[in-house]
Amino acid sequence: MSHSQRLLQEPSRATPVKAETEVLVIGGGAAGVAAAVAAARNGADVILVERLGYLGGLATGGLIILLLTLDDGRGRQVIGGLCQEVTERVAKRGAAYFPPQSQWGSEDAELVRHDQRWGLVWGHGPHRVRYSVAYDPEEFKFALNQMVEEAKVKLLLHAYACDAIVEGNRVTGVTFQSKSGRFAILAKVVIDASGDGDIFTSAGAAYESEEVLPWLWFTMGGVKNPEAAIDAGGWFFHTLGEGRVLLPWGATERVTRKIDATSPEDLTYAELECRKRVMEEVDRLRREIPGFANAHLCHIADQLGITESRRLVGTYMLGRDDVDTPCEDVIAITGHWTKYEALYYIPYRSLLPKEFANLLVAGRCISVDHRVHHATKEIPPCLATGEAAGTAAALAVRGHTDPKSLDVTLLQQQLVTHGAILRV
């Protein structure tokens, strides 16, 4: 496509204000849902806007159907709160698998091997059993829908966030585009849980960005004796449902061109190339791996597995040197899904842009460096930072202040009251 620098001068126009609210959350992935639910449960009027037709983001439509991880690698749980709640909701419907607490931290080789086959144990050995969760993505969507509905969050799907509305050091709302046209929503507090930092970027906050290798997860059914197929060298995991397996990367690892996940040209390339590689892998499995001869493709992820694009450069950037170091304004703790001896204490400051008083950030685009991002991008810490951001937003509204001026001890007390773990 042409990279012409021609500019089109658009005529000024009046944008209708669809609604005014106390807390506006952009993005209905894991972090955004947690932020919206937490804010509403803490008494705020909340609107949650998602560009797609379902909640969960990569945790559902991306088929990243593993919660990695809720523990510290030593058998101690470090993420609770809404992450624990959604796990229990899905498990209650028989749609989740995780090892019992008595096994967490165990080095028993058979137990570890069993959980590796579910995709719950990663990294270099010696391995231990982790508190990680495999789940059904449709059941996960349903659980998120229930939580949003029960909290009386006003949900708006199929609306694409366009621009932040900025007045001085405040983001007073966001404009959106939908099939019915352009509109705005105004808010006292805005939470950017877009994954790509769309709102803080539009507002003018500082950020860093990374290019990533694209991939797609997919599932296959009709696999005879998956255990034997794994022993024969198949690179896949068990998933819920007899004869079904989850293929986390497959041949898509061979896509070696990194992409800018905010570029439509790069995303188009990745969509086409990854799906081509998936089909090549399906054919190879049928030819070469015992048990796959009559297997069928069940589902290719609806969303590319994009793990990183923009990251906020906030009031504090959590770095590798902060590993295993508690901080006074901790709002979440996360282990590392590939390491057993690494804990990160996520500070409230990592959710705060330097430039704005009433804007919060949650999920994979919080203020951490590229190396720490490998831990904080996972679904459990995204749920945890979302819960913290939503709680902070509600407390700020209730206290007639801004998130940047909020008493962090009040936030921490409220998080702990609702099951968050801030000390181990």
TORKOL-4160 file (C-alpha; in steps of 0.2 Angstrom, whole numbers, padded with zeros to 4 digits, m for minus):
424
<pt num="1" X="0000" Y="0000" Z="0000"/>
<pt num="2" X="0005" Y="0018" Z="m0003"/>
<pt num="3" X="0014" Y="0027" Z="0011"/>
<pt num="4" X="0009" Y="0044" Z="0004"/>
<pt num="5" X="0010" Y="0058" Z="0017"/>
<pt num="6" X="m0005" Y="0067" Z="0009"/>
<pt num="7" X="m0017" Y="0074" Z="0022"/>
<pt num="8" X="m0035" Y="0076" Z="0022"/>
<pt num="9" X="m0043" Y="0090" Z="0031"/>
<pt num="10" X="m0059" Y="0084" Z="0038"/>
<pt num="11" X="m0073" Y="0096" Z="0042"/>
<pt num="12" X="m0077" Y="0100" Z="0060"/>
<pt num="13" X="m0092" Y="0090" Z="0066"/>
<pt num="14" X="m0103" Y="0088" Z="0082"/>
<pt num="15" X="m0101" Y="0071" Z="0090"/>
<pt num="16" X="m0116" Y="0066" Z="0100"/>
<pt num="17" X="m0113" Y="0061" Z="0118"/>
<pt num="18" X="m0121" Y="0044" Z="0121"/>
<pt num="19" X="m0118" Y="0043" Z="0140"/>
<pt num="20" X="m0110" Y="0050" Z="0155"/>
<pt num="21" X="m0103" Y="0039" Z="0168"/>
<pt num="22" X="m0092" Y="0038" Z="0183"/>
<pt num="23" X="m0080" Y="0025" Z="0177"/>
<pt num="24" X="m0077" Y="0021" Z="0158"/>
<pt num="25" X="m0067" Y="0005" Z="0154"/>
<pt num="26" X="m0060" Y="0002" Z="0137"/>
<pt num="27" X="m0058" Y="m0016" Z="0132"/>
<pt num="28" X="m0067" Y="m0031" Z="0137"/>
<pt num="29" X="m0053" Y="m0043" Z="0139"/>
<pt num="30" X="m0048" Y="m0051" Z="0156"/>
<pt num="31" X="m0041" Y="m0035" Z="0163"/>
<pt num="32" X="m0056" Y="m0024" Z="0157"/>
<pt num="33" X="m0069" Y="m0036" Z="0164"/>
<pt num="34" X="m0060" Y="m0037" Z="0181"/>
<pt num="35" X="m0059" Y="m0018" Z="0181"/>
<pt num="36" X="m0077" Y="m0015" Z="0177"/>
<pt num="37" X="m0084" Y="m0028" Z="0189"/>
<pt num="38" X="m0072" Y="m0022" Z="0203"/>
<pt num="39" X="m0077" Y="m0004" Z="0200"/>
<pt num="40" X="m0096" Y="m0008" Z="0200"/>
<pt num="41" X="m0095" Y="m0019" Z="0215"/>
<pt num="42" X="m0087" Y="m0004" Z="0224"/>
<pt num="43" X="m0101" Y="0007" Z="0221"/>
<pt num="44" X="m0097" Y="0016" Z="0204"/>
<pt num="45" X="m0108" Y="0018" Z="0189"/>
<pt num="46" X="m0098" Y="0009" Z="0175"/>
<pt num="47" X="m0098" Y="0007" Z="0157"/>
<pt num="48" X="m0088" Y="m0006" Z="0148"/>
<pt num="49" X="m0085" Y="m0005" Z="0130"/>
<pt num="50" X="m0078" Y="m0019" Z="0119"/>
<pt num="51" X="m0074" Y="m0019" Z="0100"/>
<pt num="52" X="m0078" Y="m0037" Z="0098"/>
<pt num="53" X="m0094" Y="m0047" Z="0101"/>
<pt num="54" X="m0089" Y="m0056" Z="0116"/>
<pt num="55" X="m0079" Y="m0054" Z="0132"/>
<pt num="56" X="m0062" Y="m0062" Z="0137"/>
<pt num="57" X="m0051" Y="m0056" Z="0123"/>
<pt num="58" X="m0036" Y="m0068" Z="0121"/>
<pt num="59" X="m0042" Y="m0078" Z="0136"/>
<pt num="60" X="m0057" Y="m0084" Z="0126"/>
<pt num="61" X="m0057" Y="m0079" Z="0107"/>
<pt num="62" X="m0038" Y="m0081" Z="0107"/>
<pt num="63" X="m0039" Y="m0099" Z="0114"/>
<pt num="64" X="m0026" Y="m0095" Z="0127"/>
<pt num="65" X="m0036" Y="m0106" Z="0138"/>
<pt num="66" X="m0023" Y="m0108" Z="0152"/>
<pt num="67" X="m0022" Y="m0097" Z="0168"/>
<pt num="68" X="m0003" Y="m0097" Z="0170"/>
<pt num="69" X="m0001" Y="m0096" Z="0185"/>
<pt num="70" X="m0009" Y="m0092" Z="0202"/>
<pt num="71" X="0006" Y="m0097" Z="0212"/>
<pt num="72" X="0024" Y="m0093" Z="0216"/>
<pt num="73" X="0031" Y="m0110" Z="0210"/>
<pt num="74" X="0034" Y="m0115" Z="0228"/>
<pt num="75" X="0016" Y="m0120" Z="0232"/>
<pt num="76" X="0010" Y="m0103" Z="0238"/>
<pt num="77" X="m0005" Y="m0095" Z="0230"/>
<pt num="78" X="m0001" Y="m0077" Z="0225"/>
<pt num="79" X="m0016" Y="m0072" Z="0215"/>
<pt num="80" X="m0034" Y="m0072" Z="0222"/>
<pt num="81" X="m0048" Y="m0060" Z="0220"/>
<pt num="82" X="m0058" Y="m0060" Z="0204"/>
<pt num="83" X="m0046" Y="m0073" Z="0196"/>
<pt num="84" X="m0050" Y="m0085" Z="0210"/>
<pt num="85" X="m0068" Y="m0081" Z="0208"/>
<pt num="86" X="m0069" Y="m0084" Z="0189"/>
<pt num="87" X="m0059" Y="m0100" Z="0191"/>
<pt num="88" X="m0072" Y="m0107" Z="0204"/>
<pt num="89" X="m0086" Y="m0102" Z="0193"/>
<pt num="90" X="m0080" Y="m0111" Z="0178"/>
<pt num="91" X="m0075" Y="m0126" Z="0189"/>
<pt num="92" X="m0092" Y="m0127" Z="0197"/>
<pt num="93" X="m0099" Y="m0131" Z="0179"/>
<pt num="94" X="m0086" Y="m0145" Z="0177"/>
<pt num="95" X="m0077" Y="m0134" Z="0164"/>
<pt num="96" X="m0059" Y="m0132" Z="0172"/>
<pt num="97" X="m0045" Y="m0143" Z="0177"/>
<pt num="98" X="m0032" Y="m0138" Z="0190"/>
<pt num="99" X="m0022" Y="m0149" Z="0202"/>
<pt num="100" X="m0028" Y="m0150" Z="0220"/>
<pt num="101" X="m0019" Y="m0138" Z="0233"/>
<pt num="102" X="m0011" Y="m0153" Z="0241"/>
<pt num="103" X="0000" Y="m0155" Z="0225"/>
<pt num="104" X="0005" Y="m0137" Z="0223"/>
<pt num="105" X="0024" Y="m0136" Z="0223"/>
<pt num="106" X="0026" Y="m0155" Z="0222"/>
<pt num="107" X="0041" Y="m0162" Z="0213"/>
<pt num="108" X="0033" Y="m0179" Z="0210"/>
<pt num="109" X="0038" Y="m0183" Z="0192"/>
<pt num="110" X="0022" Y="m0192" Z="0188"/>
<pt num="111" X="0011" Y="m0177" Z="0194"/>
<pt num="112" X="0022" Y="m0165" Z="0185"/>
<pt num="113" X="0021" Y="m0175" Z="0169"/>
<pt num="114" X="0002" Y="m0176" Z="0170"/>
<pt num="115" X="0001" Y="m0157" Z="0172"/>
<pt num="116" X="0013" Y="m0154" Z="0158"/>
<pt num="117" X="0001" Y="m0164" Z="0146"/>
<pt num="118" X="m0012" Y="m0151" Z="0151"/>
<pt num="119" X="m0001" Y="m0136" Z="0147"/>
<pt num="120" X="0000" Y="m0131" Z="0166"/>
<pt num="121" X="0019" Y="m0134" Z="0168"/>
<pt num="122" X="0032" Y="m0124" Z="0158"/>
<pt num="123" X="0050" Y="m0119" Z="0158"/>
<pt num="124" X="0066" Y="m0127" Z="0163"/>
<pt num="125" X="0067" Y="m0140" Z="0176"/>
<pt num="126" X="0068" Y="m0146" Z="0189"/>
<pt num="127" X="0049" Y="m0144" Z="0188"/>
<pt num="128" X="0035" Y="m0143" Z="0201"/>
<pt num="129" X="0017" Y="m0144" Z="0200"/>
<pt num="130" X="0009" Y="m0126" Z="0198"/>
<pt num="131" X="m0007" Y="m0119" Z="0203"/>
<pt num="132" X="m0012" Y="m0116" Z="0185"/>
<pt num="133" X="m0029" Y="m0119" Z="0176"/>
<pt num="134" X="m0035" Y="m0126" Z="0160"/>
<pt num="135" X="m0053" Y="m0121" Z="0155"/>
<pt num="136" X="m0066" Y="m0121" Z="0142"/>
<pt num="137" X="m0067" Y="m0104" Z="0133"/>
<pt num="138" X="m0085" Y="m0104" Z="0130"/>
<pt num="139" X="m0088" Y="m0107" Z="0148"/>
<pt num="140" X="m0076" Y="m0094" Z="0153"/>
<pt num="141" X="m0085" Y="m0081" Z="0142"/>
<pt num="142" X="m0101" Y="m0086" Z="0151"/>
<pt num="143" X="m0094" Y="m0084" Z="0168"/>
<pt num="144" X="m0087" Y="m0066" Z="0163"/>
<pt num="145" X="m0105" Y="m0062" Z="0156"/>
<pt num="146" X="m0113" Y="m0067" Z="0172"/>
<pt num="147" X="m0101" Y="m0057" Z="0183"/>
<pt num="148" X="m0103" Y="m0041" Z="0172"/>
<pt num="149" X="m0122" Y="m0043" Z="0173"/>
<pt num="150" X="m0123" Y="m0047" Z="0191"/>
<pt num="151" X="m0112" Y="m0031" Z="0195"/>
<pt num="152" X="m0124" Y="m0021" Z="0184"/>
<pt num="153" X="m0110" Y="m0015" Z="0173"/>
<pt num="154" X="m0117" Y="m0006" Z="0157"/>
<pt num="155" X="m0110" Y="m0016" Z="0143"/>
<pt num="156" X="m0107" Y="m0010" Z="0125"/>
<pt num="157" X="m0101" Y="m0022" Z="0112"/>
<pt num="158" X="m0096" Y="m0019" Z="0094"/>
<pt num="159" X="m0090" Y="m0002" Z="0097"/>
<pt num="160" X="m0072" Y="0003" Z="0092"/>
<pt num="161" X="m0063" Y="0016" Z="0103"/>
<pt num="162" X="m0056" Y="0030" Z="0093"/>
<pt num="163" X="m0049" Y="0045" Z="0102"/>
<pt num="164" X="m0046" Y="0051" Z="0120"/>
<pt num="165" X="m0055" Y="0067" Z="0124"/>
<pt num="166" X="m0042" Y="0077" Z="0134"/>
<pt num="167" X="m0044" Y="0093" Z="0144"/>
<pt num="168" X="m0028" Y="0098" Z="0152"/>
<pt num="169" X="m0021" Y="0084" Z="0163"/>
<pt num="170" X="m0038" Y="0075" Z="0162"/>
<pt num="171" X="m0045" Y="0062" Z="0150"/>
<pt num="172" X="m0063" Y="0067" Z="0151"/>
<pt num="173" X="m0070" Y="0054" Z="0139"/>
<pt num="174" X="m0067" Y="0044" Z="0123"/>
<pt num="175" X="m0075" Y="0044" Z="0106"/>
<pt num="176" X="m0081" Y="0028" Z="0098"/>
<pt num="177" X="m0086" Y="0022" Z="0080"/>
<pt num="178" X="m0099" Y="0009" Z="0077"/>
<pt num="179" X="m0110" Y="0004" Z="0063"/>
<pt num="180" X="m0123" Y="0017" Z="0068"/>
<pt num="181" X="m0110" Y="0031" Z="0068"/>
<pt num="182" X="m0098" Y="0040" Z="0079"/>
<pt num="183" X="m0102" Y="0045" Z="0097"/>
<pt num="184" X="m0094" Y="0050" Z="0114"/>
<pt num="185" X="m0095" Y="0044" Z="0132"/>
<pt num="186" X="m0089" Y="0055" Z="0145"/>
<pt num="187" X="m0082" Y="0049" Z="0162"/>
<pt num="188" X="m0074" Y="0055" Z="0179"/>
<pt num="189" X="m0061" Y="0041" Z="0177"/>
<pt num="190" X="m0056" Y="0031" Z="0162"/>
<pt num="191" X="m0047" Y="0014" Z="0162"/>
<pt num="192" X="m0037" Y="0009" Z="0147"/>
<pt num="193" X="m0038" Y="m0010" Z="0146"/>
<pt num="194" X="m0037" Y="m0011" Z="0127"/>
<pt num="195" X="m0021" Y="m0022" Z="0127"/>
<pt num="196" X="m0013" Y="m0010" Z="0115"/>
<pt num="197" X="m0014" Y="0006" Z="0125"/>
<pt num="198" X="m0025" Y="0014" Z="0113"/>
<pt num="199" X="m0032" Y="0027" Z="0124"/>
<pt num="200" X="m0016" Y="0032" Z="0133"/>
<pt num="201" X="m0007" Y="0033" Z="0116"/>
<pt num="202" X="m0021" Y="0044" Z="0109"/>
<pt num="203" X="m0021" Y="0055" Z="0124"/>
<pt num="204" X="m0002" Y="0058" Z="0122"/>
<pt num="205" X="0005" Y="0048" Z="0137"/>
<pt num="206" X="0023" Y="0041" Z="0135"/>
<pt num="207" X="0025" Y="0023" Z="0130"/>
<pt num="208" X="0037" Y="0010" Z="0123"/>
<pt num="209" X="0033" Y="m0003" Z="0109"/>
<pt num="210" X="0039" Y="m0020" Z="0103"/>
<pt num="211" X="0036" Y="m0030" Z="0088"/>
<pt num="212" X="0031" Y="m0048" Z="0091"/>
<pt num="213" X="0031" Y="m0065" Z="0082"/>
<pt num="214" X="0012" Y="m0069" Z="0078"/>
<pt num="215" X="0004" Y="m0086" Z="0081"/>
<pt num="216" X="m0013" Y="m0094" Z="0082"/>
<pt num="217" X="m0019" Y="m0108" Z="0094"/>
<pt num="218" X="m0031" Y="m0121" Z="0088"/>
<pt num="219" X="m0040" Y="m0137" Z="0093"/>
<pt num="220" X="m0043" Y="m0154" Z="0085"/>
<pt num="221" X="m0055" Y="m0167" Z="0089"/>
<pt num="222" X="m0057" Y="m0186" Z="0085"/>
<pt num="223" X="m0039" Y="m0190" Z="0091"/>
<pt num="224" X="m0037" Y="m0208" Z="0096"/>
<pt num="225" X="m0027" Y="m0211" Z="0112"/>
<pt num="226" X="m0020" Y="m0193" Z="0114"/>
<pt num="227" X="m0007" Y="m0200" Z="0127"/>
<pt num="228" X="0001" Y="m0211" Z="0114"/>
<pt num="229" X="0001" Y="m0197" Z="0102"/>
<pt num="230" X="0010" Y="m0186" Z="0114"/>
<pt num="231" X="0023" Y="m0200" Z="0117"/>
<pt num="232" X="0025" Y="m0201" Z="0098"/>
<pt num="233" X="0031" Y="m0183" Z="0098"/>
<pt num="234" X="0016" Y="m0173" Z="0095"/>
<pt num="235" X="0017" Y="m0155" Z="0102"/>
<pt num="236" X="0000" Y="m0152" Z="0110"/>
<pt num="237" X="m0010" Y="m0153" Z="0126"/>
<pt num="238" X="m0025" Y="m0161" Z="0133"/>
<pt num="239" X="m0040" Y="m0150" Z="0134"/>
<pt num="240" X="m0058" Y="m0153" Z="0140"/>
<pt num="241" X="m0068" Y="m0165" Z="0130"/>
<pt num="242" X="m0064" Y="m0183" Z="0125"/>
<pt num="243" X="m0052" Y="m0185" Z="0110"/>
<pt num="244" X="m0049" Y="m0166" Z="0109"/>
<pt num="245" X="m0032" Y="m0158" Z="0110"/>
<pt num="246" X="m0025" Y="m0140" Z="0111"/>
<pt num="247" X="m0011" Y="m0135" Z="0099"/>
<pt num="248" X="m0003" Y="m0119" Z="0106"/>
<pt num="249" X="0008" Y="m0115" Z="0092"/>
<pt num="250" X="0010" Y="m0129" Z="0080"/>
<pt num="251" X="0018" Y="m0124" Z="0063"/>
<pt num="252" X="0015" Y="m0106" Z="0067"/>
<pt num="253" X="0032" Y="m0105" Z="0076"/>
<pt num="254" X="0039" Y="m0105" Z="0058"/>
<pt num="255" X="0032" Y="m0088" Z="0055"/>
<pt num="256" X="0048" Y="m0079" Z="0058"/>
<pt num="257" X="0044" Y="m0061" Z="0053"/>
<pt num="258" X="0040" Y="m0050" Z="0068"/>
<pt num="259" X="0025" Y="m0038" Z="0066"/>
<pt num="260" X="0019" Y="m0022" Z="0073"/>
<pt num="261" X="0003" Y="m0027" Z="0081"/>
<pt num="262" X="m0005" Y="m0010" Z="0079"/>
<pt num="263" X="m0002" Y="m0010" Z="0060"/>
<pt num="264" X="m0016" Y="m0016" Z="0049"/>
<pt num="265" X="m0004" Y="m0021" Z="0035"/>
<pt num="266" X="0006" Y="m0032" Z="0047"/>
<pt num="267" X="m0010" Y="m0039" Z="0055"/>
<pt num="268" X="m0017" Y="m0044" Z="0038"/>
<pt num="269" X="m0001" Y="m0053" Z="0034"/>
<pt num="270" X="m0001" Y="m0062" Z="0051"/>
<pt num="271" X="m0019" Y="m0067" Z="0049"/>
<pt num="272" X="m0016" Y="m0075" Z="0032"/>
<pt num="273" X="0001" Y="m0083" Z="0035"/>
<pt num="274" X="m0004" Y="m0090" Z="0052"/>
<pt num="275" X="m0020" Y="m0098" Z="0046"/>
<pt num="276" X="m0010" Y="m0105" Z="0031"/>
<pt num="277" X="0003" Y="m0113" Z="0043"/>
<pt num="278" X="m0011" Y="m0120" Z="0054"/>
<pt num="279" X="m0018" Y="m0130" Z="0040"/>
<pt num="280" X="m0001" Y="m0136" Z="0035"/>
<pt num="281" X="0001" Y="m0142" Z="0053"/>
<pt num="282" X="m0016" Y="m0151" Z="0053"/>
<pt num="283" X="m0011" Y="m0160" Z="0037"/>
<pt num="284" X="0006" Y="m0165" Z="0044"/>
<pt num="285" X="m0002" Y="m0171" Z="0060"/>
<pt num="286" X="m0014" Y="m0182" Z="0050"/>
<pt num="287" X="0001" Y="m0189" Z="0040"/>
<pt num="288" X="0014" Y="m0192" Z="0054"/>
<pt num="289" X="0007" Y="m0193" Z="0071"/>
<pt num="290" X="m0002" Y="m0209" Z="0077"/>
<pt num="291" X="m0020" Y="m0206" Z="0082"/>
<pt num="292" X="m0022" Y="m0191" Z="0070"/>
<pt num="293" X="m0027" Y="m0200" Z="0054"/>
<pt num="294" X="m0045" Y="m0196" Z="0056"/>
<pt num="295" X="m0044" Y="m0181" Z="0067"/>
<pt num="296" X="m0053" Y="m0165" Z="0062"/>
<pt num="297" X="m0050" Y="m0147" Z="0065"/>
<pt num="298" X="m0062" Y="m0140" Z="0078"/>
<pt num="299" X="m0057" Y="m0122" Z="0080"/>
<pt num="300" X="m0044" Y="m0110" Z="0075"/>
<pt num="301" X="m0043" Y="m0095" Z="0087"/>
<pt num="302" X="m0053" Y="m0080" Z="0082"/>
<pt num="303" X="m0039" Y="m0068" Z="0087"/>
<pt num="304" X="m0020" Y="m0068" Z="0084"/>
<pt num="305" X="m0010" Y="m0072" Z="0099"/>
<pt num="306" X="m0002" Y="m0055" Z="0101"/>
<pt num="307" X="0006" Y="m0054" Z="0118"/>
<pt num="308" X="0014" Y="m0036" Z="0116"/>
<pt num="309" X="0013" Y="m0020" Z="0107"/>
<pt num="310" X="0013" Y="m0004" Z="0117"/>
<pt num="311" X="0018" Y="m0003" Z="0135"/>
<pt num="312" X="0015" Y="0013" Z="0146"/>
<pt num="313" X="0030" Y="0022" Z="0153"/>
<pt num="314" X="0021" Y="0027" Z="0169"/>
<pt num="315" X="0025" Y="0034" Z="0186"/>
<pt num="316" X="0035" Y="0019" Z="0189"/>
<pt num="317" X="0042" Y="0006" Z="0177"/>
<pt num="318" X="0043" Y="m0012" Z="0185"/>
<pt num="319" X="0060" Y="m0019" Z="0180"/>
<pt num="320" X="0070" Y="m0035" Z="0181"/>
<pt num="321" X="0079" Y="m0028" Z="0196"/>
<pt num="322" X="0063" Y="m0028" Z="0205"/>
<pt num="323" X="0061" Y="m0047" Z="0206"/>
<pt num="324" X="0057" Y="m0053" Z="0223"/>
<pt num="325" X="0057" Y="m0035" Z="0230"/>
<pt num="326" X="0041" Y="m0030" Z="0239"/>
<pt num="327" X="0035" Y="m0012" Z="0237"/>
<pt num="328" X="0024" Y="0000" Z="0248"/>
<pt num="329" X="0011" Y="0002" Z="0235"/>
<pt num="330" X="0009" Y="m0016" Z="0229"/>
<pt num="331" X="m0008" Y="m0019" Z="0221"/>
<pt num="332" X="m0004" Y="m0037" Z="0215"/>
<pt num="333" X="0009" Y="m0051" Z="0215"/>
<pt num="334" X="0013" Y="m0062" Z="0201"/>
<pt num="335" X="0024" Y="m0077" Z="0199"/>
<pt num="336" X="0032" Y="m0081" Z="0183"/>
<pt num="337" X="0025" Y="m0095" Z="0172"/>
<pt num="338" X="0042" Y="m0102" Z="0166"/>
<pt num="339" X="0052" Y="m0099" Z="0182"/>
<pt num="340" X="0050" Y="m0106" Z="0200"/>
<pt num="341" X="0060" Y="m0093" Z="0210"/>
<pt num="342" X="0053" Y="m0076" Z="0203"/>
<pt num="343" X="0040" Y="m0065" Z="0211"/>
<pt num="344" X="0035" Y="m0048" Z="0205"/>
<pt num="345" X="0026" Y="m0036" Z="0216"/>
<pt num="346" X="0016" Y="m0024" Z="0205"/>
<pt num="347" X="0015" Y="m0006" Z="0211"/>
<pt num="348" X="0000" Y="0005" Z="0209"/>
<pt num="349" X="0012" Y="0017" Z="0201"/>
<pt num="350" X="0013" Y="0005" Z="0186"/>
<pt num="351" X="m0005" Y="0008" Z="0182"/>
<pt num="352" X="m0003" Y="0027" Z="0182"/>
<pt num="353" X="0002" Y="0038" Z="0167"/>
<pt num="354" X="0014" Y="0052" Z="0172"/>
<pt num="355" X="0004" Y="0064" Z="0162"/>
<pt num="356" X="m0014" Y="0062" Z="0168"/>
<pt num="357" X="m0023" Y="0063" Z="0184"/>
<pt num="358" X="m0039" Y="0052" Z="0181"/>
<pt num="359" X="m0032" Y="0039" Z="0168"/>
<pt num="360" X="m0028" Y="0021" Z="0174"/>
<pt num="361" X="m0020" Y="0007" Z="0164"/>
<pt num="362" X="m0023" Y="m0012" Z="0167"/>
<pt num="363" X="m0018" Y="m0028" Z="0159"/>
<pt num="364" X="m0004" Y="m0032" Z="0147"/>
<pt num="365" X="0000" Y="m0013" Z="0143"/>
<pt num="366" X="0004" Y="m0007" Z="0161"/>
<pt num="367" X="0021" Y="0001" Z="0165"/>
<pt num="368" X="0034" Y="m0013" Z="0165"/>
<pt num="369" X="0049" Y="m0016" Z="0155"/>
<pt num="370" X="0050" Y="m0029" Z="0141"/>
<pt num="371" X="0058" Y="m0043" Z="0151"/>
<pt num="372" X="0045" Y="m0041" Z="0166"/>
<pt num="373" X="0031" Y="m0040" Z="0153"/>
<pt num="374" X="0034" Y="m0059" Z="0150"/>
<pt num="375" X="0027" Y="m0062" Z="0167"/>
<pt num="376" X="0014" Y="m0048" Z="0169"/>
<pt num="377" X="0005" Y="m0051" Z="0152"/>
<pt num="378" X="m0002" Y="m0068" Z="0157"/>
<pt num="379" X="m0021" Y="m0069" Z="0161"/>
<pt num="380" X="m0020" Y="m0070" Z="0180"/>
<pt num="381" X="m0010" Y="m0054" Z="0183"/>
<pt num="382" X="m0021" Y="m0045" Z="0170"/>
<pt num="383" X="m0036" Y="m0050" Z="0180"/>
<pt num="384" X="m0027" Y="m0044" Z="0196"/>
<pt num="385" X="m0021" Y="m0027" Z="0189"/>
<pt num="386" X="m0039" Y="m0025" Z="0181"/>
<pt num="387" X="m0046" Y="m0028" Z="0198"/>
<pt num="388" X="m0034" Y="m0015" Z="0206"/>
<pt num="389" X="m0038" Y="m0002" Z="0193"/>
<pt num="390" X="m0057" Y="m0004" Z="0194"/>
<pt num="391" X="m0056" Y="m0003" Z="0213"/>
<pt num="392" X="m0045" Y="0012" Z="0213"/>
<pt num="393" X="m0057" Y="0021" Z="0201"/>
<pt num="394" X="m0072" Y="0018" Z="0212"/>
<pt num="395" X="m0063" Y="0024" Z="0227"/>
<pt num="396" X="m0057" Y="0039" Z="0219"/>
<pt num="397" X="m0075" Y="0043" Z="0213"/>
<pt num="398" X="m0082" Y="0040" Z="0230"/>
<pt num="399" X="m0068" Y="0051" Z="0238"/>
<pt num="400" X="m0070" Y="0065" Z="0226"/>
<pt num="401" X="m0052" Y="0064" Z="0221"/>
<pt num="402" X="m0042" Y="0057" Z="0206"/>
<pt num="403" X="m0034" Y="0040" Z="0205"/>
<pt num="404" X="m0017" Y="0049" Z="0206"/>
<pt num="405" X="m0021" Y="0057" Z="0222"/>
<pt num="406" X="m0029" Y="0041" Z="0230"/>
<pt num="407" X="m0023" Y="0035" Z="0247"/>
<pt num="408" X="m0015" Y="0018" Z="0242"/>
<pt num="409" X="m0017" Y="0010" Z="0259"/>
<pt num="410" X="m0036" Y="0012" Z="0257"/>
<pt num="411" X="m0035" Y="0003" Z="0240"/>
<pt num="412" X="m0024" Y="m0011" Z="0247"/>
<pt num="413" X="m0037" Y="m0013" Z="0261"/>
<pt num="414" X="m0051" Y="m0014" Z="0249"/>
<pt num="415" X="m0042" Y="m0027" Z="0238"/>
<pt num="416" X="m0038" Y="m0038" Z="0252"/>
<pt num="417" X="m0056" Y="m0037" Z="0259"/>
<pt num="418" X="m0061" Y="m0044" Z="0242"/>
<pt num="419" X="m0048" Y="m0058" Z="0242"/>
<pt num="420" X="m0033" Y="m0051" Z="0234"/>
<pt num="421" X="m0016" Y="m0057" Z="0240"/>
<pt num="422" X="m0003" Y="m0043" Z="0243"/>
<pt num="423" X="0009" Y="m0052" Z="0255"/>
<pt num="424" X="0017" Y="m0070" Z="0255"/>
